[in-house]
Amino acid sequence: MATHHTEEEKEVMREEDSKLDAIAAVVIILSLVAIAVFWVSNQ
């Protein structure tokens, strides 16, 4: 059974995807900053 999504459902899914992408980007950036601070503090 194929599932067909309406345009509204597709838009909601795209918004959720972009939120997840934004959260992932922030986590990666914060991780890199934390690593850099830790590395510099040990020099």
Secondary structure as GFF3:
##gff-version 3
##sequence-region A 1 43
A	DSSP	alpha_helix	7	41	.	.	.	ID=ss1
###
